[in-house]
Amino acid sequence: MDEIQNRVASSALMVFDLEDYYPEGIKTQIDLAAWLTDGFLLKEKEFRQALAQHDWSQYQDQYVAIFCSTDAILPAWAEQVVAVQVLPYAKKVVLGSSNKIDELLYAEILATVDYSPFEDKPVILKGCSKKPVPQSAYIQALRYLQPLAKSIMYGEACSAVPLYKKK
Protein backbone atom coordinates (compact mmCIF):
# COMPACT_ATOMS: atom_id res chain seq x y z
CA MET A 1 0.00 0.00 0.00
CA ASP A 2 1.34 3.46 -0.92
CA GLU A 3 2.00 5.94 1.85
CA ILE A 4 -0.16 9.08 1.81
CA GLN A 5 1.96 12.09 0.96
CA ASN A 6 1.24 15.74 1.64
CA ARG A 7 2.09 17.14 -1.79
CA VAL A 8 1.38 20.71 -0.67
CA ALA A 9 3.95 20.51 2.15
CA SER A 10 6.59 19.06 -0.18
CA SER A 11 5.97 21.53 -3.01
CA ALA A 12 7.70 24.86 -3.64
CA LEU A 13 4.40 26.57 -2.87
CA MET A 14 4.75 29.44 -0.40
CA VAL A 15 1.93 30.89 1.67
CA PHE A 16 1.65 34.62 2.30
CA ASP A 17 -0.68 35.00 5.28
CA LEU A 18 -1.79 38.57 5.95
CA GLU A 19 -2.87 37.53 9.44
CA ASP A 20 0.84 37.23 10.29
CA TYR A 21 1.08 41.00 9.84
CA TYR A 22 -2.11 41.94 11.68
CA PRO A 23 -1.56 45.29 13.45
CA GLU A 24 -1.96 44.70 17.17
CA GLY A 25 -3.20 47.42 19.50
CA ILE A 26 -6.38 49.04 20.68
CA LYS A 27 -8.46 50.60 17.94
CA THR A 28 -11.03 53.20 18.94
CA GLN A 29 -13.56 55.35 17.14
CA ILE A 30 -14.57 58.88 18.04
CA ASP A 31 -18.06 59.71 16.82
CA LEU A 32 -18.54 63.44 16.27
CA ALA A 33 -22.32 62.99 16.48
CA ALA A 34 -21.96 62.72 20.26
CA TRP A 35 -21.01 66.41 20.37
CA LEU A 36 -23.64 67.66 17.93
CA THR A 37 -27.04 69.04 18.91
CA ASP A 38 -29.52 66.23 18.15
CA GLY A 39 -26.63 64.45 16.45
CA PHE A 40 -26.82 66.76 13.43
CA LEU A 41 -26.17 70.39 14.27
CA LEU A 42 -22.73 71.70 15.14
CA LYS A 43 -22.84 74.76 17.37
CA GLU A 44 -19.25 75.91 17.53
CA LYS A 45 -19.22 77.28 21.08
CA GLU A 46 -20.89 74.18 22.58
CA PHE A 47 -18.80 71.86 20.40
CA ARG A 48 -15.54 73.42 21.57
CA GLN A 49 -16.70 73.37 25.21
CA ALA A 50 -17.56 69.68 24.98
CA LEU A 51 -14.14 68.95 23.48
CA ALA A 52 -12.42 70.94 26.23
CA GLN A 53 -14.20 68.85 28.89
CA HIS A 54 -13.50 65.49 27.23
CA ASP A 55 -10.82 63.22 28.76
CA TRP A 56 -8.44 62.79 25.81
CA SER A 57 -5.94 60.79 27.86
CA GLN A 58 -8.23 57.74 27.52
CA TYR A 59 -6.87 57.39 23.96
CA GLN A 60 -3.27 56.99 25.14
CA ASP A 61 -1.34 54.71 22.74
CA GLN A 62 -4.47 53.76 20.78
CA TYR A 63 -5.28 53.88 17.08
CA VAL A 64 -8.13 56.36 16.68
CA ALA A 65 -10.62 56.80 13.85
CA ILE A 66 -12.62 60.04 13.77
CA PHE A 67 -16.00 59.76 12.05
CA CYS A 68 -19.61 60.93 12.23
CA SER A 69 -22.36 58.32 12.44
CA THR A 70 -25.06 60.69 11.22
CA ASP A 71 -25.56 62.48 7.91
CA ALA A 72 -24.64 65.79 9.52
CA ILE A 73 -23.09 68.37 7.24
CA LEU A 74 -19.96 69.41 9.11
CA PRO A 75 -17.57 72.27 8.50
CA ALA A 76 -14.17 71.12 7.21
CA TRP A 77 -12.47 72.11 10.45
CA ALA A 78 -14.64 69.95 12.76
CA GLU A 79 -12.58 66.75 12.40
CA GLN A 80 -9.38 68.76 12.57
CA VAL A 81 -10.30 70.32 15.91
CA VAL A 82 -10.90 66.84 17.31
CA ALA A 83 -7.64 65.55 15.78
CA VAL A 84 -5.69 68.37 17.46
CA GLN A 85 -7.01 67.18 20.81
CA VAL A 86 -6.36 63.46 20.36
CA LEU A 87 -3.03 63.55 18.46
CA PRO A 88 -0.86 64.05 21.56
CA TYR A 89 -2.19 60.78 23.01
CA ALA A 90 -2.92 58.45 20.10
CA LYS A 91 -0.47 56.25 18.20
CA LYS A 92 -2.20 57.18 14.97
CA VAL A 93 -5.30 59.14 13.99
CA VAL A 94 -7.32 58.65 10.80
CA LEU A 95 -10.49 60.12 9.38
CA GLY A 96 -13.06 57.40 8.72
CA SER A 97 -14.15 54.09 10.18
CA SER A 98 -12.04 51.74 12.27
CA ASN A 99 -11.50 49.74 9.08
CA LYS A 100 -9.58 52.75 7.79
CA ILE A 101 -7.11 52.26 10.65
CA ASP A 102 -6.40 48.68 9.59
CA GLU A 103 -6.07 49.75 5.94
CA LEU A 104 -3.49 52.39 6.82
CA LEU A 105 -1.57 50.15 9.23
CA TYR A 106 -1.44 47.28 6.75
CA ALA A 107 -0.17 49.64 4.04
CA GLU A 108 2.63 50.78 6.36
CA ILE A 109 3.51 47.27 7.54
CA LEU A 110 3.42 45.65 4.09
CA ALA A 111 5.75 48.35 2.75
CA THR A 112 8.45 47.08 5.15
CA VAL A 113 8.16 43.31 4.53
CA ASP A 114 11.05 41.42 2.90
CA TYR A 115 9.43 39.79 -0.13
CA SER A 116 12.64 38.27 -1.52
CA PRO A 117 11.81 34.71 -0.28
CA PHE A 118 8.84 34.75 -2.68
CA GLU A 119 10.93 35.47 -5.75
CA ASP A 120 10.24 33.03 -8.61
CA LYS A 121 8.03 30.91 -6.34
CA PRO A 122 4.36 29.97 -6.62
CA VAL A 123 2.56 31.87 -3.85
CA ILE A 124 -0.80 31.43 -2.20
CA LEU A 125 -2.26 34.60 -0.76
CA LYS A 126 -4.06 32.99 2.17
CA GLY A 127 -7.72 33.91 2.08
CA CYS A 128 -9.32 32.61 5.25
CA SER A 129 -8.48 34.55 8.36
CA LYS A 130 -9.75 34.79 11.90
CA LYS A 131 -8.72 38.42 12.20
CA PRO A 132 -10.43 41.24 10.27
CA VAL A 133 -8.03 41.70 7.36
CA PRO A 134 -9.32 44.50 5.08
CA GLN A 135 -9.64 43.73 1.37
CA SER A 136 -7.28 46.58 0.58
CA ALA A 137 -4.48 44.67 2.35
CA TYR A 138 -4.78 41.89 -0.23
CA ILE A 139 -4.34 44.45 -3.01
CA GLN A 140 -1.31 45.90 -1.21
CA ALA A 141 0.21 42.42 -0.83
CA LEU A 142 -0.37 41.74 -4.54
CA ARG A 143 1.36 45.01 -5.36
CA TYR A 144 4.56 43.73 -3.73
CA LEU A 145 4.30 40.04 -4.62
CA GLN A 146 3.37 40.31 -8.30
CA PRO A 147 6.72 41.64 -9.57
CA LEU A 148 8.53 38.78 -7.80
CA ALA A 149 6.35 35.68 -7.68
CA LYS A 150 6.20 33.02 -10.37
CA SER A 151 2.46 32.75 -9.79
CA ILE A 152 -0.08 33.95 -7.23
CA MET A 153 -3.22 32.18 -6.11
CA TYR A 154 -5.83 33.19 -3.56
CA GLY A 155 -7.40 30.97 -0.92
CA GLU A 156 -6.12 27.71 0.53
CA ALA A 157 -3.88 25.09 -1.07
CA CYS A 158 -6.82 22.72 -1.46
CA SER A 159 -8.99 25.26 -3.29
CA ALA A 160 -6.90 28.14 -4.58
CA VAL A 161 -8.09 30.56 -7.26
CA PRO A 162 -5.40 31.61 -9.76
CA LEU A 163 -4.77 35.37 -9.80
CA TYR A 164 -1.51 35.85 -11.65
CA LYS A 165 1.06 33.87 -13.63
CA LYS A 166 4.37 35.32 -14.81
CA LYS A 167 4.77 35.16 -18.59
Secondary structure, 3 states (H helix, E strand, C coil): CCCCCCHHHHCCCEEECHHHHCCCCCEEEEEHHHHCECCCECCHHHHHHHHHHCCHHHHCCCEEEEECCCCCCCCCHHHHHHHHHHCCCCCEEEECCHHHHHHHHHHHHHCCCCCHHHCCCEEEEECCCCCCCCHHHHHHHHHHHCCCCCEEEEECHHHCEEEEECC
